[in-house]
Amino acid sequence: MAMAVSVARVTVVLTRRLWRQQYPTLGGPPRYLSSAASAGENGLAATETPTKEQLRTVALRYAVPMIGFGFMDNLVMITAGEAIDQTFGVALGISTMMAAGFGQCFSDVAGNLTGGMVDAVSARLNIPHHNLTESQLDLKISRIYRTTGACVGVVAGCLLGMSCLMFMDTDAADRARRAKELHSVFEHVMTNGKDLFQAERASLFMLDAEKNELWSQVATGTKGIIKVCSCCGLVGACVN
């Protein structure tokens, strides 16, 4: 503020000096030059500092739309990323971080498509107006409240968007990956093991200590999971 007023005063002085140098016989500068420069100086000096209530209103008006943007951003990113991770991530071996990156792409597109809707909903909330001029909104204190309100709003929206995690099975993709790896191990052992021992059939059993049973996902010539008691048959004898 002080710098702006000083610039206006320097402008007034320079205007008067240049006029006297160019037109020494005409006396002082015309009134409209002095009046215009003085008016600019007085206008800058007359910018009032907003009240606390007005500043809180500024923060609120910038926070509310950002709540909507943050909510949509996190909701779409998490939902799309999880869907990609459980499908393409398991089938193609895409990492979780790459799936999250693809989810962020969907989130950005959704943000552009729903931006107008968020603004329209915010406008219908009848949030009180701050009644500040452009010069007052450009003050440092107004910019601080404006930025703080937007930051608080987007953080609150992102936290609300994360609520979808309560209804999602976040470990499903990891279980599917482990199952796929285990199936690959079974297939590899059965194929090479049968040839190594020159056997007609082969199977690999895993011990479930909690249920006291043996199970196999792959056996030559059969399909599905085979389950037997850990104390029965040849495989039971091998375990014991």
Residue pairs with C-beta under 8 A, 6 or more apart in sequence:
1 44
1 45
1 47
1 139
4 44
5 41
5 44
5 45
8 37
8 40
8 41
8 44
8 45
9 41
11 37
11 40
11 41
12 34
12 37
12 38
12 41
15 29
15 33
15 34
15 37
16 28
16 29
16 33
16 34
19 26
19 28
19 29
19 30
19 33
20 28
20 29
28 34
43 135
44 135
47 133
47 135
47 136
47 139
48 136
49 136
49 139
49 141
50 58
50 130
50 132
50 136
50 139
50 141
50 142
54 130
54 131
54 132
55 130
55 141
55 142
55 145
56 145
57 127
57 128
57 129
57 130
58 130
58 132
58 137
58 142
58 145
58 146
58 149
59 145
59 146
59 148
59 149
59 152
60 127
60 149
61 127
61 129
61 130
61 149
62 146
62 147
62 149
62 150
62 153
63 149
63 150
63 152
63 153
63 156
64 122
64 125
64 127
64 153
65 118
65 119
65 122
65 153
66 149
66 150
66 151
66 153
66 154
66 157
67 153
67 154
67 156
67 157
67 160
68 118
68 121
68 122
68 157
69 111
69 115
69 118
69 154
69 157
70 153
70 154
70 155
70 156
70 157
70 158
70 159
70 160
70 161
71 157
71 158
71 160
71 161
72 107
72 110
72 111
72 114
72 118
72 157
72 161
73 107
73 110
73 111
73 157
73 158
73 161
74 107
74 157
74 158
74 160
74 161
74 162
75 161
75 164
76 103
76 106
76 107
76 110
76 111
77 100
77 103
77 104
77 106
77 107
77 161
78 103
78 161
78 162
78 164
78 165
78 168
79 103
79 164
79 168
80 102
80 103
80 106
80 107
81 99
81 100
81 102
81 103
81 104
82 99
82 103
82 168
82 170
82 173
84 94
84 99
84 102
84 103
85 94
85 96
85 99
85 100
85 173
86 172
86 173
86 176
88 94
88 99
89 95
89 96
89 98
89 99
89 173
89 177
90 173
90 176
90 177
90 180
96 173
132 142
136 142
137 143
137 146
182 217
183 217
183 218
186 204
186 216
186 217
186 218
187 218
189 202
189 204
190 202
190 203
190 204
190 218
190 219
190 220
193 199
193 202
193 204
194 200
194 201
194 202
194 220
200 220
201 219
201 220
201 221
202 219
202 220
203 216
203 218
203 219
203 220
203 226
204 216
204 217
204 218
205 214
205 215
205 216
205 226
205 228
205 235
206 214
206 215
206 216
206 217
207 213
207 214
207 230
207 239
208 214
208 215
212 229
212 230
212 231
213 227
213 228
213 229
213 230
214 227
214 228
214 229
214 230
214 235
214 236
214 239
215 225
215 226
215 227
215 228
216 225
216 226
217 225
219 226
228 235
228 236
229 236
230 236
230 239
230 240
231 240
